[in-house]
Amino acid sequence: MRVPVLVIGVFGAAALALALTAASPSGGNGTVEELLAADRAFAQAAAADGLDGWMSFMTADAARMPIFGSDFVAGDAAIRALDGPLLSSAEQLLTWMPESGHLFDDGRHGFTSGTYEVRNRAGGASLDAGRYLTFWRLTEDGWRVAFDTGVARARP
């Protein structure tokens, strides 16, 4: 059943966010607007540069929970192996748009959520769509992804 996997994943993501927040120094100065702008820039980089654009926004210790319910992966090599086939595809294009964001009290961590879609590049047909959740960390290089996941929309 997919609901327990989703519930476990959401609670796991929340625990990760709390751990990241607790382990970070206070005094961050990020804003929700900057966080949403970072998510839009992340989407543009992935659309323009594929896997390299995607990875340019990941922290070195980033983790991913795959949309289709397999185990979490962490680190550059594992994320490249997981996401490479889609993000390097000549036939498919992943796009997303943030709808909301939240900044934690430390000003250095936050999350964005919104909708994503995978389309066929040639005909534009939608192959998959759903919602995503991305946890961010403010680094010396700007906002970077610490954790990312999504849930596919149910097909009729």
HELIX and SHEET records of a PDB file:
HELIX    1   1 ARG A    2  ALA A   22  1                                  21    
HELIX    2   2 VAL A   32  MET A   55  1                                  24    
HELIX    3   3 ASP A   76  LEU A   87  1                                  12    
SHEET    1   A 6 VAL A  73  ALA A  74  0                                        
SHEET    2   A 6 MET A  58  MET A  65 -1                                        
SHEET    3   A 6 GLY A 142  ALA A 152  1                                        
SHEET    4   A 6 SER A 126  THR A 139 -1                                        
SHEET    5   A 6 HIS A 109  ASN A 120 -1                                        
SHEET    6   A 6 GLN A  92  LEU A 103 -1                                        
END                                                                             
